[in-house]
């Protein structure tokens, strides 16, 4: 097992606990109370002005202002998730919320790139904060978001209005959504603060199955890129769980951390390898064939790890973003695993993705209203 320790740095002043940090990560109490509590603790700063409601076209023309090459500001919106399009190189979707996701509305922003930098292509509004987004794997214009009211929304970039459809079954915040990447199935999985994961076919108006077993908030649900019908979930109950849609019960339970787990991801090159990121500031790798101890532990973040992603081009490289405002890049096969630390946000960094098309390109978003697309120096050259 590799155990790489990086000296802890003095943490920058933070605006207060987000949903996943209240009470050691957000467990306990109602979802609404947790969100309201986090809002009240936002450093005493006044909430941003409420955005004007209006057509998607009007918002697309007035909302985004460039903040230099590789960055776009979404005024009044705090980013929660980003994802590159599997079809269009350089196209990125961002799920964002007003008032740090504690109140107000949400916006799905679709961004593109040109010679001038990042441009806003489309935006769609929802009446609650949006916490995650996933692209369709069979239609380049379709996306699904999930929100604080427990619903999932299907959006079509080719339509002027939306959403096309709304699924409302979760009883608390829907915090995670993912579209299956394996051939032969068009399935979506969602995870909620109601402690359940739900399976959806976008062509059907209701969920196909509900997966129960977690004893805490579900923060992350991710499909295996290798095994059809298999997904992982990470929870505030400190476990990573593996599920098979063909069986009702949980397939494997891994007590991965002694803290709430906010994110997980599958290795793109090894069907048995996953990584988890938690409130204890650590990343851990897990081999599903032997879960007695992690195959690697990566230390260095100074606040909770909000999201973790394996590289689509390197079997041993991954990226993580954190409430310490940083994005870090790692190679768990090396003695000195930390490759680079990127510090270009001034608030909690919540969204992170690596491009499937442009080798080394990364997108992230944070509560500082910025979405950034860039290539870190550690990924700019062959590794």
ZAVEXKOL-35889 format. One record per residue (C-alpha): residue in three letters; x, y, z negated; residue number from 0. Coordinates in pm, 1 decimal. Example, Ala and Ser with C-alpha at 12.3 -4.5 7.8 and 13.67 -1.06 7.14 Angstrom:
REM residues 2
+------+----------+----------+----------+--------+
| loba |        X |        Y |        Z | drenvo |
+------+----------+----------+----------+--------+
|  ALA |   1230.0 |   -450.0 |   -780.0 |      0 |
|  SER |   1367.0 |   -106.0 |   -714.0 |      1 |
+------+----------+----------+----------+--------+
END
This chain:
REM residues 383
+------+----------+----------+----------+--------+
| loba |        X |        Y |        Z | drenvo |
+------+----------+----------+----------+--------+
|  UNK |      0.0 |      0.0 |      0.0 |      0 |
|  UNK |    127.9 |    344.7 |     87.0 |      1 |
|  UNK |     76.9 |    606.5 |   -182.9 |      2 |
|  UNK |    192.1 |    946.7 |    -69.8 |      3 |
|  UNK |    174.9 |   1229.6 |   -321.1 |      4 |
|  UNK |    198.6 |   1593.4 |   -216.7 |      5 |
|  UNK |    245.7 |   1856.2 |   -490.4 |      6 |
|  UNK |    -81.6 |   2012.1 |   -592.4 |      7 |
|  UNK |   -109.0 |   2377.4 |   -498.1 |      8 |
|  UNK |   -284.6 |   2652.1 |   -684.7 |      9 |
|  UNK |   -639.0 |   2645.2 |   -551.6 |     10 |
|  UNK |   -770.0 |   2962.4 |   -384.5 |     11 |
|  UNK |  -1067.7 |   3134.8 |   -535.0 |     12 |
|  UNK |  -1381.4 |   2955.0 |   -422.0 |     13 |
|  UNK |  -1730.0 |   3096.8 |   -380.7 |     14 |
|  UNK |  -1888.4 |   2833.2 |   -602.3 |     15 |
|  UNK |  -1990.8 |   2469.7 |   -585.0 |     16 |
|  UNK |  -2160.4 |   2352.0 |   -265.2 |     17 |
|  UNK |  -2423.3 |   2077.6 |   -289.7 |     18 |
|  UNK |  -2158.5 |   1807.9 |   -294.7 |     19 |
|  UNK |  -1955.9 |   1964.4 |   -577.7 |     20 |
|  UNK |  -2225.1 |   2048.7 |   -830.3 |     21 |
|  UNK |  -2206.2 |   1805.0 |  -1119.9 |     22 |
|  UNK |  -1901.0 |   1623.0 |   -979.3 |     23 |
|  UNK |  -2031.7 |   1613.0 |   -628.0 |     24 |
|  UNK |  -2400.2 |   1687.3 |   -642.5 |     25 |
|  UNK |  -2547.5 |   1387.3 |   -821.4 |     26 |
|  UNK |  -2829.6 |   1434.5 |  -1064.9 |     27 |
|  UNK |  -3135.1 |   1654.5 |  -1042.8 |     28 |
|  UNK |  -3345.9 |   1730.4 |   -741.1 |     29 |
|  UNK |  -3187.6 |   1821.5 |   -409.0 |     30 |
|  UNK |  -3359.4 |   2161.0 |   -412.0 |     31 |
|  UNK |  -3228.5 |   2235.9 |   -759.7 |     32 |
|  UNK |  -2875.7 |   2139.7 |   -657.7 |     33 |
|  UNK |  -2890.1 |   2365.6 |   -353.9 |     34 |
|  UNK |  -3030.0 |   2655.6 |   -554.0 |     35 |
|  UNK |  -2768.8 |   2604.9 |   -824.2 |     36 |
|  UNK |  -2488.0 |   2613.9 |   -572.7 |     37 |
|  UNK |  -2626.2 |   2931.0 |   -419.3 |     38 |
|  UNK |  -2639.4 |   3103.4 |   -755.4 |     39 |
|  UNK |  -2275.7 |   3020.2 |   -810.2 |     40 |
|  UNK |  -2152.5 |   3171.6 |   -486.2 |     41 |
|  UNK |  -1894.0 |   3396.7 |   -644.2 |     42 |
|  UNK |  -2145.0 |   3666.7 |   -728.2 |     43 |
|  UNK |  -2139.4 |   3779.0 |   -365.7 |     44 |
|  UNK |  -2455.1 |   3906.8 |   -207.9 |     45 |
|  UNK |  -2620.7 |   3661.5 |     26.6 |     46 |
|  UNK |  -2574.8 |   3738.3 |    395.8 |     47 |
|  UNK |  -2865.5 |   3922.4 |    559.4 |     48 |
|  UNK |  -3140.2 |   3696.3 |    679.4 |     49 |
|  UNK |  -3116.6 |   3643.5 |   1054.4 |     50 |
|  UNK |  -3390.3 |   3773.3 |   1277.2 |     51 |
|  UNK |  -3609.1 |   3505.6 |   1421.3 |     52 |
|  UNK |  -3654.9 |   3503.2 |   1795.0 |     53 |
|  UNK |  -3615.4 |   3309.9 |   2115.3 |     54 |
|  UNK |  -3315.2 |   3085.8 |   2167.2 |     55 |
|  UNK |  -3215.4 |   3300.9 |   2464.1 |     56 |
|  UNK |  -3218.9 |   3620.2 |   2259.4 |     57 |
|  UNK |  -3017.7 |   3458.6 |   1981.7 |     58 |
|  UNK |  -2768.1 |   3316.1 |   2231.3 |     59 |
|  UNK |  -2714.7 |   3664.5 |   2370.2 |     60 |
|  UNK |  -2668.3 |   3835.9 |   2034.7 |     61 |
|  UNK |  -2541.5 |   3584.4 |   1781.6 |     62 |
|  UNK |  -2188.9 |   3480.2 |   1874.9 |     63 |
|  UNK |  -1898.6 |   3724.7 |   1883.0 |     64 |
|  UNK |  -1553.5 |   3605.6 |   1973.9 |     65 |
|  UNK |  -1292.1 |   3613.7 |   1699.6 |     66 |
|  UNK |   -995.3 |   3568.6 |   1930.5 |     67 |
|  UNK |   -888.5 |   3278.5 |   2148.0 |     68 |
|  UNK |  -1006.6 |   2947.8 |   2009.4 |     69 |
|  UNK |  -1252.7 |   3093.3 |   1757.2 |     70 |
|  UNK |  -1614.6 |   3204.2 |   1755.8 |     71 |
|  UNK |  -1799.8 |   3378.8 |   1475.3 |     72 |
|  UNK |  -2162.4 |   3289.6 |   1403.5 |     73 |
|  UNK |  -2275.0 |   3587.3 |   1195.0 |     74 |
|  UNK |  -2480.8 |   3497.0 |    890.6 |     75 |
|  UNK |  -2438.4 |   3122.8 |    951.5 |     76 |
|  UNK |  -2224.7 |   2885.5 |    751.0 |     77 |
|  UNK |  -2094.9 |   2582.8 |    937.6 |     78 |
|  UNK |  -2161.6 |   2230.3 |    813.6 |     79 |
|  UNK |  -2071.3 |   2000.9 |   1105.8 |     80 |
|  UNK |  -1918.8 |   2004.1 |   1453.2 |     81 |
|  UNK |  -1907.5 |   1738.1 |   1724.1 |     82 |
|  UNK |  -1750.8 |   1732.0 |   2070.4 |     83 |
|  UNK |  -1974.6 |   1628.8 |   2359.0 |     84 |
|  UNK |  -1898.4 |   1277.6 |   2488.0 |     85 |
|  UNK |  -1978.1 |   1404.0 |   2839.8 |     86 |
|  UNK |  -1849.8 |   1759.5 |   2882.9 |     87 |
|  UNK |  -1485.9 |   1833.8 |   2794.0 |     88 |
|  UNK |  -1457.0 |   2133.5 |   2565.0 |     89 |
|  UNK |  -1826.5 |   2145.9 |   2475.0 |     90 |
|  UNK |  -1895.1 |   2145.7 |   2100.5 |     91 |
|  UNK |  -2213.6 |   2143.0 |   1893.4 |     92 |
|  UNK |  -2222.5 |   2307.8 |   1551.1 |     93 |
|  UNK |  -2488.0 |   2254.0 |   1282.5 |     94 |
|  UNK |  -2508.4 |   2558.4 |   1056.0 |     95 |
|  UNK |  -2721.9 |   2712.7 |    785.1 |     96 |
|  UNK |  -2800.9 |   3050.1 |    634.8 |     97 |
|  UNK |  -2717.9 |   3126.1 |    272.1 |     98 |
|  UNK |  -2461.2 |   2845.2 |    251.0 |     99 |
|  UNK |  -2739.3 |   2591.7 |    311.9 |    100 |
|  UNK |  -2919.9 |   2673.1 |    -11.2 |    101 |
|  UNK |  -3209.7 |   2866.5 |    144.3 |    102 |
|  UNK |  -3317.0 |   3019.8 |    473.0 |    103 |
|  UNK |  -3302.2 |   2870.5 |    819.8 |    104 |
|  UNK |  -3063.2 |   2662.9 |   1025.0 |    105 |
|  UNK |  -2918.0 |   2692.5 |   1373.5 |    106 |
|  UNK |  -2779.6 |   2446.2 |   1623.9 |    107 |
|  UNK |  -2514.8 |   2628.1 |   1829.3 |    108 |
|  UNK |  -2370.3 |   2472.5 |   2145.3 |    109 |
|  UNK |  -2033.4 |   2616.3 |   2243.5 |    110 |
|  UNK |  -1821.2 |   2597.5 |   2555.1 |    111 |
|  UNK |  -1471.9 |   2708.7 |   2653.7 |    112 |
|  UNK |  -1344.3 |   2927.5 |   2934.7 |    113 |
|  UNK |  -1038.8 |   3142.0 |   3007.5 |    114 |
|  UNK |  -1153.6 |   3402.9 |   2755.4 |    115 |
|  UNK |  -1193.1 |   3154.9 |   2468.7 |    116 |
|  UNK |  -1504.1 |   3004.2 |   2311.6 |    117 |
|  UNK |  -1848.4 |   3110.6 |   2433.9 |    118 |
|  UNK |  -2196.3 |   3041.2 |   2300.3 |    119 |
|  UNK |  -2395.8 |   2844.0 |   2557.7 |    120 |
|  UNK |  -2721.2 |   2784.3 |   2370.7 |    121 |
|  UNK |  -2866.2 |   2809.7 |   2023.6 |    122 |
|  UNK |  -3176.1 |   2661.0 |   1863.7 |    123 |
|  UNK |  -3335.0 |   2753.8 |   1531.5 |    124 |
|  UNK |  -3490.8 |   2537.8 |   1264.4 |    125 |
|  UNK |  -3677.2 |   2644.1 |    951.0 |    126 |
|  UNK |  -3427.3 |   2484.2 |    709.6 |    127 |
|  UNK |  -3051.6 |   2448.4 |    696.7 |    128 |
|  UNK |  -2891.7 |   2203.4 |    942.3 |    129 |
|  UNK |  -2630.6 |   1974.3 |    786.9 |    130 |
|  UNK |  -2515.4 |   1740.3 |   1066.2 |    131 |
|  UNK |  -2533.2 |   1694.7 |   1442.4 |    132 |
|  UNK |  -2474.8 |   1410.2 |   1688.8 |    133 |
|  UNK |  -2478.5 |   1397.5 |   2069.3 |    134 |
|  UNK |  -2678.6 |   1145.8 |   2265.6 |    135 |
|  UNK |  -2474.1 |    867.8 |   2420.2 |    136 |
|  UNK |  -2701.1 |    837.4 |   2726.5 |    137 |
|  UNK |  -2805.2 |   1194.5 |   2809.5 |    138 |
|  UNK |  -2556.9 |   1482.5 |   2821.0 |    139 |
|  UNK |  -2823.4 |   1739.1 |   2722.5 |    140 |
|  UNK |  -2970.0 |   1568.4 |   2414.5 |    141 |
|  UNK |  -2862.7 |   1621.5 |   2054.0 |    142 |
|  UNK |  -3001.9 |   1526.9 |   1713.8 |    143 |
|  UNK |  -2967.0 |   1732.4 |   1396.8 |    144 |
|  UNK |  -3073.6 |   1671.0 |   1037.9 |    145 |
|  UNK |  -3185.9 |   1926.0 |    784.1 |    146 |
|  UNK |  -3262.1 |   2026.2 |    429.7 |    147 |
|  UNK |  -3632.5 |   1950.3 |    466.2 |    148 |
|  UNK |  -3553.4 |   1581.6 |    519.6 |    149 |
|  UNK |  -3628.9 |   1583.3 |    890.9 |    150 |
|  UNK |  -3438.3 |   1493.5 |   1207.7 |    151 |
|  UNK |  -3481.0 |   1703.7 |   1523.1 |    152 |
|  UNK |  -3415.5 |   1607.1 |   1886.8 |    153 |
|  UNK |  -3303.3 |   1899.0 |   2106.5 |    154 |
|  UNK |  -3265.6 |   1924.3 |   2484.5 |    155 |
|  UNK |  -3017.1 |   2180.0 |   2616.8 |    156 |
|  UNK |  -3208.7 |   2185.9 |   2945.4 |    157 |
|  UNK |  -3522.7 |   2312.1 |   2769.6 |    158 |
|  UNK |  -3578.5 |   2670.4 |   2662.7 |    159 |
|  UNK |  -3764.1 |   2569.8 |   2351.0 |    160 |
|  UNK |  -3736.4 |   2289.2 |   2106.0 |    161 |
|  UNK |  -3723.1 |   2056.6 |   1941.6 |    162 |
|  UNK |  -3855.2 |   1781.5 |   2165.9 |    163 |
|  UNK |  -3943.2 |   1568.4 |   1866.4 |    164 |
|  UNK |  -3921.7 |   1579.9 |   1487.0 |    165 |
|  UNK |  -3890.0 |   1279.6 |   1258.3 |    166 |
|  UNK |  -3994.2 |   1350.3 |    899.9 |    167 |
|  UNK |  -3963.9 |   1050.9 |    669.8 |    168 |
|  UNK |  -3679.6 |   1125.2 |    427.3 |    169 |
|  UNK |  -3812.5 |   1272.8 |    103.2 |    170 |
|  UNK |  -3503.0 |   1483.6 |     26.7 |    171 |
|  UNK |  -3229.7 |   1649.3 |    231.5 |    172 |
|  UNK |  -3118.5 |   1456.4 |    539.4 |    173 |
|  UNK |  -2742.6 |   1504.4 |    524.8 |    174 |
|  UNK |  -2595.5 |   1276.5 |    790.6 |    175 |
|  UNK |  -2689.1 |   1156.0 |   1139.1 |    176 |
|  UNK |  -2498.6 |    949.7 |   1396.4 |    177 |
|  UNK |  -2578.2 |    808.2 |   1741.2 |    178 |
|  UNK |  -2446.9 |    456.6 |   1810.3 |    179 |
|  UNK |  -2150.2 |    443.0 |   2051.0 |    180 |
|  UNK |  -2168.0 |     73.7 |   2140.4 |    181 |
|  UNK |  -2304.9 |    -33.4 |   2475.8 |    182 |
|  UNK |  -2646.6 |   -186.7 |   2504.6 |    183 |
|  UNK |  -2815.9 |     -2.1 |   2219.1 |    184 |
|  UNK |  -2951.6 |    348.6 |   2172.0 |    185 |
|  UNK |  -2986.2 |    370.1 |   1795.8 |    186 |
|  UNK |  -2950.2 |    652.7 |   1546.8 |    187 |
|  UNK |  -2878.0 |    622.7 |   1175.3 |    188 |
|  UNK |  -2948.2 |    892.9 |    916.4 |    189 |
|  UNK |  -2848.8 |    925.3 |    552.2 |    190 |
|  UNK |  -3029.9 |   1126.1 |    288.1 |    191 |
|  UNK |  -3015.9 |   1257.6 |    -64.4 |    192 |
|  UNK |  -3316.9 |   1030.5 |   -126.5 |    193 |
|  UNK |  -3057.0 |    747.8 |   -145.8 |    194 |
|  UNK |  -3175.8 |    575.9 |    172.7 |    195 |
|  UNK |  -3043.4 |    531.9 |    524.4 |    196 |
|  UNK |  -3289.9 |    502.6 |    811.6 |    197 |
|  UNK |  -3259.8 |    343.6 |   1155.3 |    198 |
|  UNK |  -3419.8 |    519.5 |   1452.4 |    199 |
|  UNK |  -3478.2 |    456.3 |   1821.2 |    200 |
|  UNK |  -3514.1 |    804.8 |   1976.1 |    201 |
|  UNK |  -3784.8 |    669.4 |   2207.7 |    202 |
|  UNK |  -3998.5 |    562.4 |   1909.3 |    203 |
|  UNK |  -4180.6 |    811.7 |   1690.2 |    204 |
|  UNK |  -4098.9 |    650.6 |   1357.2 |    205 |
|  UNK |  -3806.8 |    479.5 |   1185.3 |    206 |
|  UNK |  -3740.1 |    114.1 |   1263.8 |    207 |
|  UNK |  -3600.5 |     24.7 |    923.2 |    208 |
|  UNK |  -3505.8 |    176.9 |    587.2 |    209 |
|  UNK |  -3190.7 |     61.9 |    407.2 |    210 |
|  UNK |  -3198.6 |     79.0 |     28.1 |    211 |
|  UNK |  -2933.3 |     -3.2 |   -227.6 |    212 |
|  UNK |  -2732.1 |    310.0 |   -293.1 |    213 |
|  UNK |  -2777.4 |    454.1 |   -640.7 |    214 |
|  UNK |  -2677.5 |    807.9 |   -546.4 |    215 |
|  UNK |  -2696.0 |   1065.5 |   -271.0 |    216 |
|  UNK |  -2588.3 |    939.8 |     73.2 |    217 |
|  UNK |  -2347.6 |   1189.1 |    226.4 |    218 |
|  UNK |  -2222.5 |   1002.9 |    533.2 |    219 |
|  UNK |  -2351.6 |    737.1 |    773.7 |    220 |
|  UNK |  -2126.5 |    629.2 |   1061.4 |    221 |
|  UNK |  -2173.1 |    360.1 |   1326.7 |    222 |
|  UNK |  -1896.8 |    110.2 |   1395.5 |    223 |
|  UNK |  -1748.0 |    183.1 |   1740.4 |    224 |
|  UNK |  -1671.2 |   -188.9 |   1774.0 |    225 |
|  UNK |  -1957.1 |   -395.7 |   1627.9 |    226 |
|  UNK |  -2310.4 |   -345.4 |   1765.2 |    227 |
|  UNK |  -2569.6 |   -276.3 |   1496.0 |    228 |
|  UNK |  -2314.5 |   -220.4 |   1218.9 |    229 |
|  UNK |  -2277.3 |    104.8 |   1024.5 |    230 |
|  UNK |  -2108.1 |    233.9 |    709.9 |    231 |
|  UNK |  -2244.5 |    468.3 |    444.4 |    232 |
|  UNK |  -2068.0 |    672.0 |    175.5 |    233 |
|  UNK |  -2243.7 |    786.9 |   -137.5 |    234 |
|  UNK |  -2237.1 |    975.2 |   -461.3 |    235 |
|  UNK |  -2260.2 |    636.2 |   -635.6 |    236 |
|  UNK |  -1885.3 |    603.2 |   -558.5 |    237 |
|  UNK |  -1932.2 |    316.9 |   -311.6 |    238 |
|  UNK |  -1872.7 |    256.0 |     57.6 |    239 |
|  UNK |  -2128.9 |     14.7 |    198.7 |    240 |
|  UNK |  -2142.5 |   -180.6 |    524.5 |    241 |
|  UNK |  -2478.5 |   -263.8 |    680.9 |    242 |
|  UNK |  -2605.5 |   -478.0 |    969.2 |    243 |
|  UNK |  -2933.2 |   -366.9 |   1127.6 |    244 |
|  UNK |  -3031.3 |   -729.9 |   1183.5 |    245 |
|  UNK |  -3039.7 |   -799.3 |    808.2 |    246 |
|  UNK |  -3233.0 |   -598.2 |    546.8 |    247 |
|  UNK |  -2975.9 |   -608.5 |    266.7 |    248 |
|  UNK |  -2631.3 |   -459.2 |    234.0 |    249 |
|  UNK |  -2352.2 |   -663.4 |    392.3 |    250 |
|  UNK |  -2060.7 |   -538.6 |    180.4 |    251 |
|  UNK |  -2020.7 |   -304.6 |   -118.3 |    252 |
|  UNK |  -1680.6 |   -144.5 |   -181.8 |    253 |
|  UNK |  -1627.7 |     50.6 |   -507.8 |    254 |
|  UNK |  -1393.7 |    281.6 |   -319.1 |    255 |
|  UNK |  -1339.5 |    573.2 |   -560.8 |    256 |
|  UNK |  -1410.9 |    676.5 |   -915.8 |    257 |
|  UNK |  -1578.6 |    987.3 |   -781.5 |    258 |
|  UNK |  -1846.3 |   1078.6 |   -529.9 |    259 |
|  UNK |  -1755.3 |    984.4 |   -171.7 |    260 |
|  UNK |  -1846.0 |   1258.3 |     75.2 |    261 |
|  UNK |  -1723.7 |   1110.7 |    404.2 |    262 |
|  UNK |  -1615.8 |    793.8 |    582.3 |    263 |
|  UNK |  -1503.6 |    697.5 |    931.0 |    264 |
|  UNK |  -1409.4 |    388.2 |   1131.9 |    265 |
|  UNK |  -1072.5 |    340.4 |   1295.4 |    266 |
|  UNK |  -1110.8 |    346.1 |   1673.3 |    267 |
|  UNK |   -846.6 |     72.5 |   1715.8 |    268 |
|  UNK |   -924.9 |   -171.0 |   1431.7 |    269 |
|  UNK |  -1278.7 |   -294.5 |   1365.4 |    270 |
|  UNK |  -1188.9 |   -385.0 |   1005.6 |    271 |
|  UNK |  -1038.2 |    -50.3 |    901.3 |    272 |
|  UNK |  -1227.1 |    245.0 |    751.2 |    273 |
|  UNK |  -1123.5 |    556.3 |    563.2 |    274 |
|  UNK |  -1307.4 |    734.6 |    281.5 |    275 |
|  UNK |  -1270.7 |   1088.5 |    146.9 |    276 |
|  UNK |  -1394.4 |   1183.9 |   -197.5 |    277 |
|  UNK |  -1436.6 |   1446.9 |   -466.5 |    278 |
|  UNK |  -1120.4 |   1308.8 |   -633.5 |    279 |
|  UNK |   -923.0 |   1475.8 |   -348.2 |    280 |
|  UNK |   -797.3 |   1144.0 |   -212.0 |    281 |
|  UNK |   -828.0 |    958.1 |    117.0 |    282 |
|  UNK |   -831.3 |    578.5 |    101.8 |    283 |
|  UNK |   -808.3 |    319.0 |    376.7 |    284 |
|  UNK |  -1005.4 |     -3.9 |    347.9 |    285 |
|  UNK |   -957.6 |   -336.0 |    526.2 |    286 |
|  UNK |  -1295.0 |   -510.7 |    525.3 |    287 |
|  UNK |  -1123.3 |   -850.9 |    508.7 |    288 |
|  UNK |   -967.0 |   -767.8 |    171.1 |    289 |
|  UNK |  -1131.7 |   -495.1 |    -35.4 |    290 |
|  UNK |   -956.4 |   -556.0 |   -366.7 |    291 |
|  UNK |   -734.1 |   -254.8 |   -312.6 |    292 |
|  UNK |   -693.2 |     13.3 |    -44.4 |    293 |
|  UNK |   -438.0 |    -37.4 |    231.1 |    294 |
|  UNK |   -333.0 |    327.0 |    198.5 |    295 |
|  UNK |   -394.0 |    625.4 |    -28.0 |    296 |
|  UNK |   -328.9 |    980.3 |     92.3 |    297 |
|  UNK |   -300.1 |   1264.8 |   -158.1 |    298 |
|  UNK |   -255.1 |   1636.5 |   -105.0 |    299 |
|  UNK |   -591.9 |   1809.7 |    -92.9 |    300 |
|  UNK |   -665.7 |   2019.7 |   -399.6 |    301 |
|  UNK |  -1045.5 |   2016.6 |   -380.2 |    302 |
|  UNK |  -1304.9 |   1764.8 |   -264.9 |    303 |
|  UNK |  -1259.4 |   1618.1 |     83.2 |    304 |
|  UNK |  -1566.7 |   1704.0 |    286.4 |    305 |
|  UNK |  -1504.2 |   1516.3 |    611.8 |    306 |
|  UNK |  -1255.8 |   1268.6 |    756.4 |    307 |
|  UNK |  -1203.8 |   1158.2 |   1118.5 |    308 |
|  UNK |   -977.7 |    900.0 |   1280.2 |    309 |
|  UNK |   -797.9 |   1002.8 |   1598.5 |    310 |
|  UNK |   -940.6 |    860.8 |   1923.6 |    311 |
|  UNK |   -586.9 |    848.2 |   2069.8 |    312 |
|  UNK |   -364.4 |    726.4 |   1783.7 |    313 |
|  UNK |   -432.5 |    412.9 |   1580.3 |    314 |
|  UNK |   -274.5 |    546.1 |   1258.5 |    315 |
|  UNK |   -353.2 |    919.3 |   1272.8 |    316 |
|  UNK |   -649.6 |   1082.5 |   1100.9 |    317 |
|  UNK |   -767.2 |   1430.4 |   1002.1 |    318 |
|  UNK |   -947.7 |   1560.8 |    695.4 |    319 |
|  UNK |  -1103.0 |   1889.9 |    588.4 |    320 |
|  UNK |  -1173.6 |   2006.3 |    238.7 |    321 |
|  UNK |  -1321.3 |   2259.5 |      1.2 |    322 |
|  UNK |   -960.6 |   2375.2 |    -45.4 |    323 |
|  UNK |  -1011.8 |   2558.8 |    288.3 |    324 |
|  UNK |   -757.8 |   2342.2 |    474.3 |    325 |
|  UNK |   -753.6 |   2084.3 |    752.2 |    326 |
|  UNK |   -482.8 |   1821.9 |    715.2 |    327 |
|  UNK |   -342.7 |   1571.8 |    962.0 |    328 |
|  UNK |   -198.2 |   1239.6 |    850.1 |    329 |
|  UNK |    -18.8 |    933.5 |    985.8 |    330 |
|  UNK |    -69.5 |    658.9 |    729.9 |    331 |
|  UNK |    199.6 |    440.9 |    892.5 |    332 |
|  UNK |    475.4 |    686.4 |    798.7 |    333 |
|  UNK |    649.4 |    723.6 |    460.3 |    334 |
|  UNK |    578.5 |   1097.1 |    472.0 |    335 |
|  UNK |    216.9 |   1067.9 |    579.2 |    336 |
|  UNK |    118.4 |   1435.1 |    583.1 |    337 |
|  UNK |    194.4 |   1564.5 |    933.5 |    338 |
|  UNK |     52.6 |   1915.7 |    910.8 |    339 |
|  UNK |   -169.0 |   2144.5 |    704.8 |    340 |
|  UNK |   -379.2 |   2401.0 |    892.2 |    341 |
|  UNK |   -493.8 |   2700.2 |    687.5 |    342 |
|  UNK |   -710.9 |   2918.7 |    908.0 |    343 |
|  UNK |  -1036.9 |   2938.5 |    712.1 |    344 |
|  UNK |  -1127.2 |   3147.8 |    408.3 |    345 |
|  UNK |  -1418.1 |   2939.7 |    279.6 |    346 |
|  UNK |  -1508.5 |   2572.4 |    235.4 |    347 |
|  UNK |  -1419.0 |   2380.9 |    552.0 |    348 |
|  UNK |  -1701.9 |   2135.6 |    617.0 |    349 |
|  UNK |  -1707.5 |   2026.2 |    982.2 |    350 |
|  UNK |  -1435.8 |   1844.8 |   1175.2 |    351 |
|  UNK |  -1406.4 |   1647.0 |   1499.4 |    352 |
|  UNK |  -1138.8 |   1533.6 |   1746.4 |    353 |
|  UNK |  -1196.6 |   1549.7 |   2119.9 |    354 |
|  UNK |  -1238.1 |   1234.1 |   2326.2 |    355 |
|  UNK |  -1143.8 |   1419.1 |   2645.1 |    356 |
|  UNK |   -864.9 |   1663.2 |   2561.1 |    357 |
|  UNK |   -586.4 |   1480.3 |   2383.4 |    358 |
|  UNK |   -498.8 |   1649.7 |   2054.6 |    359 |
|  UNK |   -783.2 |   1902.8 |   2061.2 |    360 |
|  UNK |   -965.8 |   1960.1 |   1732.1 |    361 |
|  UNK |  -1282.2 |   2148.8 |   1635.4 |    362 |
|  UNK |  -1372.3 |   2259.7 |   1285.7 |    363 |
|  UNK |  -1615.5 |   2491.6 |   1110.5 |    364 |
|  UNK |  -1642.9 |   2648.9 |    768.8 |    365 |
|  UNK |  -1855.7 |   2865.8 |    544.9 |    366 |
|  UNK |  -1662.9 |   3172.4 |    669.3 |    367 |
|  UNK |  -1895.6 |   3173.7 |    976.6 |    368 |
|  UNK |  -1614.4 |   3061.4 |   1209.9 |    369 |
|  UNK |  -1596.9 |   2770.4 |   1452.1 |    370 |
|  UNK |  -1243.9 |   2701.4 |   1578.3 |    371 |
|  UNK |  -1113.5 |   2484.1 |   1861.9 |    372 |
|  UNK |   -739.4 |   2428.7 |   1869.7 |    373 |
|  UNK |   -454.8 |   2182.1 |   1909.0 |    374 |
|  UNK |   -238.7 |   2145.3 |   1595.4 |    375 |
|  UNK |    132.6 |   2131.1 |   1659.2 |    376 |
|  UNK |    155.3 |   1774.2 |   1528.4 |    377 |
|  UNK |    -82.4 |   1657.1 |   1804.5 |    378 |
|  UNK |     57.5 |   1877.0 |   2080.6 |    379 |
|  UNK |    343.8 |   1635.1 |   2149.2 |    380 |
|  UNK |    341.4 |   1254.2 |   2175.9 |    381 |
|  UNK |    343.6 |   1092.0 |   1832.3 |    382 |
+------+----------+----------+----------+--------+
END
